[in-house]
Amino acid sequence: MEPILPESAPCFMEDVILSRFKEIEISGAGIGLRSQHYQQILDNKPNVHWFEALSENYFGEGGLPLYHLEKVREHYPITLHGVGMSLGSATSLNTNYLAKLKRLVDRFEPAYVSDHLAWVSVNGKYLHDLLPLPYTEEALTIVAEHVIQVQDFLGRTLLIENPASYLSFNNSEMTEWEFIGELSKKTDCHLLIDVNNIHVSAINHGFSAIEYIDAIPSERVREIHLAGYEDHDTYLFDTHGHRVHPPVWDLYEAALERFGPVPTLIEWDTDIPEFSVLMEEAAHSDALLEKILS
Amino acid sequence: MITLQQLQELFYTSVFEHGSENHTTSKLGHYINETEGLSSIDHFNIYKGSITASLNRALREIYPVCNRLTGDNFFNAMGKEYMRNTTSRSADLANYGEDFQNFIASFKHTENLTYLPDVANLEWAWHRAFHAADESSIDLAALGKVPEADKPHIVFYLPVSASLIASEFPIQHIWQVNQSDFEGDDRVDLNEGGIKLLVWRKDYTMRIDPLDDVEWCMLKEIGTGHTFDTVCTHLCKHDPVLDIEKMLPILVQRGWISSFSIDD
């Protein structure tokens, strides 16, 4: 299958020359930025390498969310991570959404912009959840067109994240990792590998998490996500509401062996704990990143 | 072979299908793999539950007082019914629930909670103001330099965050006693009378300002976007003794008028 873009297509991020911020690039462990921690972060300036902001939380015209993000950005590099782009929609992308995202990107100069391999809406009707795709040639063509459209519009390379999933379609023609590999070739996109999602999906669908990791084109991986899940007996559910589980830490080490010391995010979205808990998780990630470097 | 769009449309319809009418869900199930311990429908229902929970969470975050007044179980059931009746057209979950007030007003199980739609209206106004664009105060120096001949053509603007709300119920009192940090007597007499409010944001501070009848009339009229000349004519018809010259600086000083332009 021929790539739609040549392998030598430029990485748009490097085109940024002038910046009003001191730091743009990221390394080491970062923490998901949540409103419960704004004040503590701004008061204490904790030793965190970078923060990841959920794009849609800052789509408002003004107010405190944007004020806080502006203040955090003055001191830390950030990435922007979205859940509403709906790259897997069979119908067209929401240009209003893209315009709001571009406004954020231009203002905050994130190191990376990412969203999921999932669909959220169809015919302009939103379900507001990351929904699974059948891994077919038809879906691959549609998602690739959407990724290219977004990259052209934003003028930068997008990071695509593998989803956690709770069902698989029987009309799939390839595995998820094959789909992601082909997508990255067709669009020259980069990848955000969520190690927790691989573990959750591997248990739910009965595939090998290591086989998945081994099949990912490592040169395209720019970021890793770590989070906690819930065990619902018959399946694992990706709640982002717990510490990273031991098997996910093990898989993370395997991922670092293969991908190298990729910047890693600690995600926590429900039952948000004290900031110190996130710092502990980030320190653990940092220790493993340093181990790989040494 | 089912297309991606057909599959997604089937999925969408199945999410809001009542449990007893699972025709679409059964059809969708033909395309979903079973695993040990979980049927294809079980797999789908994980998503159905997750979507419902996240939409209900979004409503709870925007309408915490309505949630507290009705209780979690009732609010969640009401939210589910709202989801079935309302299509979300925005990728931004912060836009979800704009017409919740109208839904509550028509929901048969809340007909005894006559004040609830107005409380929801107040909460949406608060939510809207919270995310509204930042604004500086009115440029008084520029206003002072407007030539006399242009003054009738001035158009004054309320803050972009502002919503004018009137209710025959004491909704501000209801809202206050249902804040998580409220301490004191939380009883509210529904017969204590109605209220008129301006909900807005001054810099980063949220405001709910009660208005008297004169302030309400003036802000309502100014909010129409008419020139000052027309505003004065309308106000004088309504209240011939209203001292607009005296009132206007008060509204400006309180921040309730945030900008102006000269209508060509």
Interface residues (C-beta under 8 A of the other chain):
Chain A: E56 F59 G60 E61 G62 G63 L64 P65 L66 Y67 G84 M85 S86 S89 A90 T91 N94 N96 Y97 K100 W119 V120 S121 V122 N123 G124 K125 Y126 L127 H128 D129 L131 P132 L133 P134 T136 E138 A139 I142 Y166 L167 S168 F169 N170 N171 N204 H205 G206 T234 Y235 F237
Chain B: M1 I2 T3 L4 Q5 L7 Q8 E9 F11 Y12 V15 Y31 I32 N33 T35 G37 L38 S40 D42 H43 F44 I46 Y47 S50 I51 S54 L55 A58 T87 S88 R89 S90 A91 D92 L93 A94 Y96 F130 H131 A132 A133 D134 E135 V160 R201 Y204
